[in-house]
């Protein structure tokens, strides 16, 4: 196995820090060219989770009253394929309210190849709230593409960034199913060639994980 003898680029080192802050649809990278249906430029799109109160509607009236276990949302085979060398169990990120939002991450550096995968669930108070949140996020991006057959609606984004001549390509899929939002982030770098995986590789990987995450959400409903 190859082992790099140099530190990770700053952008990726930051992702490996103990504190990880995730937004349902807040993207930070700049878009590169992408063939439909996966192209988009990502811009900040902070989503505000609605606070529940004693006067809020009963969660039993919502299609999805709580977020499912995110680390069980993607199969072992998919983790092994998308993030070689990562532990299949993943690592759940601490949340202030696990009923409203839960996120799991998998990451690994195998030889010189680095991969990172996040799956995040956000539960809104209603279908309309989730629809508005989804639409607002999509409208803040340009050149993106829909992902047909995924939830009630889904959108795919791929971006390329370069830092100190090291490329990193990241794909994001945002999907809505009734009152739930599912966000998948998948990125990678090769520290030997300093090139990033292809757009097609990253986009297909993100969509594959998103399909499994939405299926896990729907299965958990019952």
PyMOL commands that set and color helices and strands:
alter all, ss='L'
color gray80, all
select helices_A, chain A and resi 10-15+59-61+70-72+76-82+127-139+199-221
alter helices_A, ss='H'
color red, helices_A
select strands_A, chain A and resi 91-93+101-110+113-123+145-146+153-163+166-177+180-190
alter strands_A, ss='S'
color yellow, strands_A
deselect
rebuild
show_as cartoon
